[in-house]
Amino acid sequence: MQLIGKTPWEVGPVVRYDAFDGEEFRRLTTGVWWGAPKNKYRMIGQYEIFEAEAGRHDDRFLLQSQVVC
C-alpha cells in the first residue's frame, strides 16, 4: 500500500507499507517528494524500516533526484 499526499505547494508526504506472509517480511517507508511532474528538477527523500523473520535489518535513507532535459 502506498499513499502520496498533495499540498498547495510542490511538496508532499509519501508513506508506503509492504508485507509478505504476515510476519515474514515487513517494510515501512516514509518520505517527502518535491517538484511537480512538469518541473525540470524533482526529488524524493525516503526513510525505510525493514524487518524480516530473522529480525530487524539496517534502516536506509534514500535520496533520489531527476533532471529532465
C-alpha positions in Angstrom: 0.0 0.0 0.0 1.3 3.4 -0.9 -0.1 6.8 0.0 1.2 10.1 -1.6 -0.2 13.4 -0.4 -0.7 16.5 -2.4 -0.4 20.0 -1.0 -0.9 23.5 -2.4 2.9 23.7 -2.7 5.2 21.5 -4.8 6.0 19.2 -1.9 4.1 16.4 -0.2 4.4 13.3 2.0 4.9 9.7 0.9 4.1 6.6 3.1 4.4 3.0 1.9 3.9 -0.3 3.7 4.9 -3.7 2.3 4.2 -7.0 3.9 4.7 -10.6 2.8 3.2 -13.6 4.6 2.3 -11.6 7.6 5.4 -11.6 9.9 8.0 -13.0 7.4 8.8 -9.6 5.7 7.7 -6.0 6.6 8.9 -2.7 5.3 7.7 0.8 6.2 8.8 3.7 4.1 8.2 7.4 4.9 9.4 10.4 3.0 8.8 13.6 1.2 8.6 14.4 -2.6 9.4 17.8 -4.1 8.7 19.0 -7.6 5.6 18.6 -9.8 5.8 16.3 -12.9 6.1 19.4 -15.2 9.2 20.7 -13.3 12.6 20.3 -14.7 14.0 19.2 -11.3 12.4 16.7 -8.9 13.5 15.0 -5.7 12.2 12.4 -3.3 13.7 11.5 0.1 12.7 8.3 1.9 13.5 6.5 5.1 13.0 2.7 5.2 12.5 0.5 8.2 12.9 -3.1 7.1 12.1 -6.2 9.2 12.2 -9.9 8.3 11.8 -13.2 10.1 15.5 -13.0 11.2 14.8 -9.6 12.9 15.3 -6.0 12.0 17.8 -5.1 9.3 19.7 -1.9 8.7 17.4 1.1 8.1 18.1 3.2 5.0 17.8 6.8 3.9 17.3 7.2 0.1 17.6 10.4 -1.8 16.7 10.4 -5.5 16.7 13.3 -7.9 15.7 13.7 -11.5 16.6 16.3 -14.1 14.5 16.4 -17.3 16.3 18.0 -20.3 
